[in-house]
Amino acid sequence: MLYHLHDYQRSLFHPALQVAQLTARLFSMPGWLSQLPGAARLAASYELFYRVGKHYEKPKFGIETVQVRGARVAVLEETELARPFCRLQRFTRLSDDPEVAARLRDDSPVLVVAPLSGHHSTLLRETVRELLKGHKVFMTDWTDARMVPESKGPFHLHDYVAYVQEFIRFIGPEVNVISVCQPTVPVLAAISLMASAGEATPRTMTMMGGPIDARRSPTAVNNLATNKSLSWFENHVIHRVPVNYPGAGRRVYPGFLQHAGFIAMNPDRHLKSHYDHFLDLVRGDGDKADFHRDFYDEYNAVLDMPAEYYLDTIKTVFQDFALVNGTWEIDGRLVRPQDIRTTALLTVEGELDDISGAGQTRAAHGLCTGVPADRRFHYDVAGAGHYGIFSGRRWREKVYPQVRDFIAAHQGDADIPAKKRPAARTKRRAVTA
């Protein structure tokens, strides 16, 4: 019922929001209206009202070109595989120069597994853009559950694991897998099961800011999951999709509730950001105003998660700690990270991460004991919060060089002696735990 009321309210306010948008434009564009006393404040007020109340659609990746080793190349986004709840996207780099094209073909492939945790995969736009400078990039693009007809069936956490396995097999064993936040757990499970079955596993796996062991340095997110019962989540945050969507009747964790949770974690910060935006509009500071719009166009665009997947994740990852306790079974097979032997491991954590606490991602090293110590590394990103490890200046200047060098160092035979590999950079160190 809550979802239906939310949808009704949004439809009810839509005309007022359209009027607000039009008024903001009239009083800000060149003309006599913008010259009236108080016009700038009036336009800023109406834009703020419009942006706070509007519905945010999924943004586009918008990556059309990228600089690759001194050459500007075009980027084409293509769908390689389409499944009901996810598409495997490829960002194909194109060049008319035969020499440049040959170099592009030699680059190692990377699969970026984006989170299915509220935001769209476009949240990792900067991650993809930077990786394109030296890699063939594939990415999981998760589908908003309200757009998936109920006839397509449920989607559980084990289905997520199966998707990751299918995508790895499709790209091939030369792939390097990068998981950001939530998918670190199902990605580790997927590769573990492949190793246990004797399948070829990826050359490397990079895990960034994820809850491998959510018991370590618990955050507000962890505490909520442990302090409430599974039935509480099912009864309070799970709702059915209204009839005006393709997924009508499907049980989901609605995006608007997730968004409310995001805002509740740092309400003062968001309030200040919107007030600063108002002042920037009044002053006519277009660059700062555009930065605010771009950030919140992405941050406010959320998707619904399938209820089965969400509840499975709460129980498996945050309540039972099944991965680290060695009790997680998928289709009757135990998830055994210790069976991974040839895939090199890099974990990345942000010093100020308030989503996945210190040590949660690094815990992967204590599980992947079959991977030789000289093929396991950890990198702490000083001064970085959760988003800083995959977006922004710290990602570009600190994290990406570490990831790039780590991948490059493990593209040959798994048995290459350590002395012949590039040395670890500052703060990226071998882990023996």
C-alpha positions in Angstrom: 0.0 0.0 0.0 2.9 2.4 0.8 4.3 2.1 -2.7 0.8 2.8 -4.2 0.5 5.9 -2.0 3.9 7.1 -2.9 3.2 6.7 -6.6 -0.2 8.5 -6.3 1.4 11.4 -4.4 4.1 11.7 -7.1 1.4 11.8 -9.8 -0.6 14.4 -7.8 2.4 16.7 -7.5 3.6 16.3 -11.0 1.7 19.4 -12.5 3.0 21.6 -9.7 6.6 20.5 -10.3 6.2 21.2 -14.0 5.0 24.7 -13.2 7.9 25.2 -10.9 10.4 24.1 -13.5 8.8 26.5 -16.1 8.8 29.4 -13.6 12.4 28.8 -12.7 13.4 29.0 -16.4 11.3 32.1 -17.1 12.9 34.1 -14.3 16.4 32.9 -15.0 16.7 33.1 -18.8 17.6 36.4 -20.5 14.7 38.7 -20.7 12.8 41.4 -18.8 11.5 38.9 -16.1 15.1 38.1 -15.0 15.6 41.9 -14.5 12.9 42.2 -11.9 13.8 42.7 -8.2 14.2 39.3 -6.5 14.0 37.4 -9.8 17.2 35.4 -9.0 15.9 34.3 -5.6 12.5 33.4 -7.1 14.0 31.3 -9.9 16.4 29.6 -7.4 13.5 28.8 -5.0 11.4 27.3 -7.8 14.3 25.2 -9.1 15.0 23.9 -5.7 11.4 22.9 -5.2 11.4 21.2 -8.6 14.6 19.3 -8.0 13.6 18.1 -4.5 10.2 16.8 -5.7 10.9 15.5 -9.2 11.4 11.8 -10.2 14.9 11.0 -11.3 15.2 8.6 -14.2 18.2 6.4 -14.8 21.1 8.6 -16.2 23.1 7.6 -19.2 26.7 6.6 -19.0 27.5 9.2 -21.6 31.0 8.0 -22.2 31.5 8.9 -25.9 35.3 9.2 -26.1 38.4 8.4 -24.0 42.1 9.2 -24.1 44.1 6.0 -24.5 47.9 6.3 -24.4 47.9 9.6 -26.2 45.1 8.8 -28.7 41.5 9.9 -28.5 39.2 6.9 -29.3 35.5 6.6 -29.6 33.5 4.5 -27.1 30.4 2.5 -28.1 28.2 1.0 -25.4 26.8 -2.4 -26.4 24.8 -5.2 -24.8 26.6 -8.5 -24.9 24.1 -10.6 -22.9 20.6 -9.7 -21.7 19.0 -11.5 -18.8 15.7 -10.6 -17.1 17.4 -8.8 -14.2 20.7 -7.7 -15.7 22.5 -6.8 -18.9 26.2 -7.4 -19.6 27.3 -4.2 -21.1 30.5 -3.7 -23.1 32.2 -0.3 -23.7 33.9 -0.9 -27.0 36.7 1.4 -27.9 37.0 2.3 -31.6 39.8 3.8 -33.7 40.4 4.3 -37.4 44.2 4.1 -36.8 45.3 0.5 -37.4 48.2 0.8 -34.9 45.9 2.2 -32.2 43.3 -0.4 -32.8 45.9 -3.2 -32.5 47.0 -1.8 -29.1 43.4 -1.7 -28.0 43.0 -5.4 -28.9 46.0 -6.3 -26.7 44.5 -4.7 -23.6 43.3 -7.1 -20.8 39.6 -7.4 -20.3 37.9 -6.2 -17.1 34.5 -7.1 -15.7 33.2 -4.5 -13.4 30.4 -5.9 -11.1 28.3 -3.0 -10.0 26.3 -3.0 -6.8 22.7 -4.0 -6.8 22.0 -1.9 -3.8 19.8 1.1 -4.7 21.6 3.1 -7.2 22.0 2.4 -10.9 25.2 1.0 -12.4 25.9 4.5 -13.8 27.1 5.4 -10.3 30.4 3.8 -11.5 30.7 6.0 -14.6 34.0 7.4 -13.4 35.3 3.9 -12.6 34.5 2.8 -16.1 35.9 5.9 -17.8 39.3 5.5 -16.0 39.5 1.7 -16.7 38.9 2.3 -20.4 42.3 4.0 -20.6 44.0 0.6 -20.4 41.4 -2.2 -20.6 38.5 -3.7 -22.5 35.6 -3.0 -20.1 32.5 -5.1 -19.4 30.0 -4.2 -16.8 26.9 -5.5 -15.1 23.9 -3.2 -15.6 21.2 -4.2 -13.2 17.5 -3.8 -14.1 15.0 -1.9 -12.0 12.9 -4.7 -10.5 9.7 -2.8 -11.1 10.4 -3.1 -14.8 10.6 -6.9 -14.7 7.3 -8.7 -15.3 6.4 -11.1 -12.4 6.2 -13.9 -15.0 10.0 -13.8 -15.2 10.1 -15.3 -11.7 12.0 -14.4 -8.5 15.6 -13.3 -8.2 17.6 -14.6 -5.3 21.1 -14.0 -4.1 22.2 -17.3 -5.6 20.8 -16.1 -9.0 23.1 -13.1 -8.7 26.0 -15.5 -8.1 24.9 -17.5 -11.2 24.8 -14.3 -13.3 28.4 -13.4 -12.3 29.6 -16.9 -13.2 27.8 -16.8 -16.6 29.4 -13.4 -17.4 32.9 -14.6 -16.4 32.5 -17.7 -18.6 31.3 -15.6 -21.5 34.3 -13.2 -21.3 36.8 -16.0 -20.7 39.4 -16.9 -18.0 41.6 -14.0 -19.1 39.1 -11.6 -17.4 40.0 -9.5 -14.4 37.0 -9.0 -12.1 36.5 -5.8 -10.1 33.6 -5.7 -7.6 32.6 -2.5 -5.8 30.8 -2.7 -2.4 27.9 -5.1 -2.2 29.0 -7.5 -5.0 32.2 -8.4 -3.3 30.4 -11.2 -1.5 28.5 -12.8 -4.4 31.6 -12.3 -6.6 33.8 -14.2 -4.1 31.2 -16.9 -3.9 31.0 -17.2 -7.7 34.7 -17.6 -8.2 34.9 -19.9 -5.2 32.3 -22.3 -6.7 34.1 -22.2 -10.0 37.4 -23.1 -8.4 35.8 -25.9 -6.4 34.4 -27.3 -9.6 37.7 -27.3 -11.3 36.8 -24.5 -13.7 39.2 -21.8 -14.9 38.9 -18.7 -12.7 39.7 -15.1 -13.5 43.3 -13.9 -13.6 42.6 -11.3 -10.8 39.9 -10.2 -8.5 39.8 -6.7 -7.0 37.4 -6.2 -4.2 36.6 -2.6 -3.1 34.8 -1.5 0.0 32.6 -4.5 0.5 31.1 -6.4 3.5 33.1 -9.7 3.2 33.0 -9.8 7.0 30.4 -7.4 8.3 31.3 -8.2 11.9 34.4 -6.1 11.6 34.1 -2.3 12.5 30.3 -2.4 12.1 28.8 0.7 10.6 25.2 2.1 10.9 24.3 -0.1 7.9 25.6 -3.2 9.7 23.9 -2.3 12.9 20.5 -1.9 11.3 20.8 -5.3 9.7 21.8 -7.1 13.0 19.4 -5.2 15.3 16.3 -6.1 13.3 14.9 -9.5 12.6 14.5 -10.8 9.1 10.7 -10.7 9.6 10.9 -7.0 10.5 12.5 -6.2 7.1 10.0 -8.3 5.3 7.1 -6.6 7.0 8.3 -3.0 7.0 10.3 -2.4 3.8 9.0 -4.9 1.3 6.1 -3.8 -0.9 4.4 -4.7 -4.2 4.9 -2.8 -7.4 1.8 -0.8 -8.5 -0.2 -1.7 -11.5 1.2 1.0 -13.9 4.6 -0.7 -14.2 5.6 -3.9 -16.1 6.6 -5.5 -12.8 3.1 -5.0 -11.3 2.6 -7.2 -8.3 6.3 -8.1 -7.8 7.6 -7.8 -4.3 10.4 -5.3 -4.0 12.4 -3.1 -1.7 11.4 0.2 -3.3 14.0 2.7 -4.4 12.3 5.6 -2.7 12.7 3.9 0.7 16.3 3.2 -0.1 16.8 6.8 -1.0 15.3 7.9 2.2 17.8 5.7 4.0 20.7 7.2 2.1 19.6 10.7 3.0 19.0 9.8 6.7 22.6 8.7 7.1 23.9 12.3 6.5 20.9 14.7 6.6 22.9 17.7 7.5 25.3 17.3 4.6 22.4 17.0 2.1 20.6 20.0 3.6 23.7 22.1 3.4 24.4 21.0 -0.2 20.9 22.1 -1.3 21.2 25.4 0.5 24.6 26.0 -1.1 23.0 25.2 -4.5 20.3 27.8 -3.8 23.0 30.4 -3.1 25.0 29.4 -6.2 21.8 29.9 -8.3 21.2 33.4 -6.7 24.8 34.4 -7.4 24.7 33.0 -10.9 27.6 30.5 -10.3 26.7 28.2 -13.2 29.7 25.8 -12.8 28.9 25.0 -9.1 25.2 24.8 -9.9 25.9 22.3 -12.7 28.1 20.2 -10.5 25.3 20.0 -7.9 22.8 19.0 -10.6 25.0 16.3 -12.1 25.7 14.8 -8.6 22.1 14.7 -7.5 20.8 13.5 -11.0 22.9 10.4 -10.2 22.4 10.2 -6.5 18.6 10.6 -6.6 18.2 8.0 -9.3 17.3 4.8 -7.6 15.9 1.4 -8.5 13.8 -1.2 -6.8 15.5 -4.4 -5.6 13.8 -7.8 -5.8 12.6 -8.7 -2.4 14.0 -12.2 -2.4 17.5 -11.0 -3.2 17.3 -8.2 -0.6 16.2 -10.5 2.2 18.7 -13.2 1.2 21.5 -10.6 1.4 20.3 -9.4 4.9 20.3 -12.9 6.2 23.3 -14.4 4.5 25.7 -11.5 4.7 24.7 -9.4 7.7 23.0 -11.8 10.1 24.4 -15.3 9.5 27.8 -14.2 8.2 27.6 -17.4 6.2 30.6 -16.7 4.0 33.1 -16.1 6.8 31.5 -18.8 8.9 31.9 -21.4 6.1 28.2 -22.3 6.2 27.0 -20.8 2.9 25.6 -23.4 0.5 24.4 -22.7 -3.0 22.6 -25.5 -4.8 24.0 -28.0 -2.3 27.6 -26.9 -2.8 29.5 -25.2 0.0 31.2 -21.9 -0.8 34.9 -22.5 -0.2 37.1 -19.4 -1.0 40.1 -21.5 0.1 39.7 -23.5 -3.1 40.8 -20.4 -5.2 44.4 -20.9 -6.1 45.4 -19.1 -9.4 43.4 -15.9 -9.1 45.4 -13.0 -7.6 43.6 -10.9 -5.0 43.6 -7.1 -4.3 41.4 -5.6 -1.6 40.8 -1.8 -1.3 39.4 0.1 1.7 38.7 3.7 2.3 40.0 5.2 5.6 36.7 7.0 6.2 34.3 4.5 4.7 31.0 4.7 6.7 29.3 2.0 4.6 31.8 -0.9 4.8 34.0 -0.5 7.9 37.7 -1.0 8.2 38.7 -4.6 7.8 35.5 -5.9 6.3 36.9 -6.1 2.8 40.4 -7.1 3.9 38.8 -10.2 5.5 38.9 -11.8 2.1 42.6 -12.6 2.6 41.8 -14.8 5.6 39.4 -16.8 3.5 41.4 -17.1 0.3 44.2 -19.0 1.9 44.8 -21.1 -1.3 46.0 -18.0 -3.1 49.8 -17.7 -2.6 50.8 -14.8 -0.2 52.8 -13.1 -2.9 49.6 -12.8 -5.1 47.5 -11.2 -2.4 47.6 -7.4 -1.8 45.7 -4.8 0.3 45.5 -1.1 -0.3 44.2 1.5 2.2 43.1 4.8 0.7 44.0 7.6 3.1 41.3 10.2 3.4 38.8 8.4 1.2 35.2 7.7 2.1 33.1 5.0 0.5 32.5 6.8 -2.8 36.1 8.1 -2.9 37.5 4.6 -3.6 35.8 4.3 -7.0 35.0 7.9 -8.0 36.6 11.4 -7.9 40.2 12.5 -7.5 41.3 9.8 -5.1 40.0 7.1 -7.4 41.8 8.6 -10.4 45.1 9.6 -8.7 45.5 6.9 -6.0 43.3 3.9 -6.4 43.2 3.4 -10.2 47.1 3.3 -10.5 47.2 0.6 -7.9 44.5 -1.5 -9.7 46.1 -0.9 -13.1 49.5 -2.1 -11.9 48.1 -5.0 -10.0 46.2 -6.3 -13.0 49.3 -5.7 -15.3 51.4 -7.7 -12.9 49.2 -10.8 -13.1 48.4 -11.2 -16.8 50.9 -14.0 -17.5 51.5 -17.5 -16.0 50.2 -17.8 -12.4 53.6 -19.3 -11.5 55.7 -16.3 -12.6 58.3 -15.8 -9.8 57.5 -12.7 -7.7 60.9 -11.2 -8.5 59.9 -10.9 -12.2 56.7 -9.1 -11.4 56.5 -5.3 -11.0 57.0 -4.2 -7.4 54.0 -3.2 -5.3 53.5 0.5 -5.2 53.5 2.5 -2.0 50.8 1.4 0.5 49.9 -1.6 -1.6 51.4 -4.5 0.3 51.4 -8.3 0.2 49.0 -9.8 2.7 49.8 -13.0 4.5 46.7 -13.3 6.7 
